[in-house]
């Protein structure tokens, strides 16, 4: 996505990707238990997914020059 954004000079490509990622993550977070997962391995895997998603969103916003809030 980033390569395509840079190649075409169209920041809306990155914006759309970040928006779609946020929507998918929001659906996941609202419907799948993370902290209260029944097994520890699931909890850890889901926490890694939360962390990775936050990292991608923060980096994407930073690339676009948008200030990243400390908490979302």
Buried (B, 14 or more C-beta within 10 A) or exposed (E): BEEEBEEEEEEEBBBEBBEEBBEEBEEBBEEEEBEEBEEEEEBEEBEEBBEEBEEBBBEBBEBEEEEEEEEE
